Amino acid sequence: IGICFLPKNSASNAVKNKELVEIFSDWKIEPVSVYAVYASREWMPEKLRVFLKYLKELDQNLLK
């Protein structure tokens, strides 16, 4: 039992299935920037490549 902030795209199914309850629905959170810093695309580890792909899929505007 607790309170947390989750992105709507991550929590919407759980709210629909009544696994989570939305509270403070009138609150607005300021957008935050996400940065990925790495040494080189040429020698990028596969795990990092997969993680960056995942972030891009979450929000196409997240990483430009």
C-alpha positions as CSV (number, residue, x, y, z in Angstrom):
1,I,0.0,0.0,0.0
2,G,1.4,3.4,-1.0
3,I,1.3,6.3,-3.3
4,C,3.5,6.8,-6.3
5,F,3.6,8.8,-9.6
6,L,3.4,6.7,-12.7
7,P,3.1,7.7,-16.3
8,K,-0.4,7.3,-17.7
9,N,0.8,5.0,-20.4
10,S,2.3,2.7,-17.8
11,A,-0.6,2.7,-15.4
12,S,-3.7,2.9,-17.6
13,N,-4.2,-0.9,-17.9
14,A,-3.8,-1.4,-14.1
15,V,-6.3,1.4,-13.5
16,K,-8.8,-0.2,-16.0
17,N,-8.4,-3.6,-14.2
18,K,-8.8,-1.9,-10.8
19,E,-5.4,-3.0,-9.7
20,L,-4.5,0.7,-9.1
21,V,-6.7,3.6,-8.1
22,E,-6.0,7.1,-9.5
23,I,-5.9,9.8,-6.9
24,F,-5.0,13.5,-7.3
25,S,-6.2,13.3,-10.9
26,D,-6.3,17.2,-11.1
27,W,-2.6,17.5,-10.3
28,K,-0.3,18.3,-13.2
29,I,3.4,17.3,-13.2
30,E,5.9,19.4,-15.2
31,P,7.5,17.5,-18.0
32,V,11.0,16.3,-17.4
33,S,13.9,15.8,-19.8
34,V,15.6,12.5,-20.2
35,Y,19.2,12.3,-21.5
36,A,21.3,9.3,-22.5
37,V,25.0,9.9,-22.5
38,Y,27.4,7.3,-23.8
39,A,30.9,7.2,-25.3
40,S,30.3,6.1,-28.8
41,R,27.6,4.7,-31.1
42,E,30.2,2.6,-32.8
43,W,31.0,0.6,-29.6
44,M,27.6,0.7,-28.0
45,P,26.8,-2.4,-25.9
46,E,23.8,-4.3,-27.0
47,K,22.0,-3.8,-23.6
48,L,22.3,0.0,-24.1
49,R,21.1,-0.2,-27.6
50,V,18.0,-2.2,-26.5
51,F,17.4,0.2,-23.6
52,L,17.5,3.3,-25.9
53,K,15.2,1.6,-28.4
54,Y,12.8,0.9,-25.5
55,L,12.8,4.6,-24.4
56,K,12.1,5.7,-28.0
57,E,9.2,3.4,-28.2
58,L,7.7,4.8,-25.0
59,D,7.7,8.3,-26.5
60,Q,8.8,9.1,-30.0
61,N,9.6,12.6,-28.9
62,L,11.7,11.5,-25.9
63,L,15.0,11.1,-27.8
64,K,15.7,13.3,-30.8
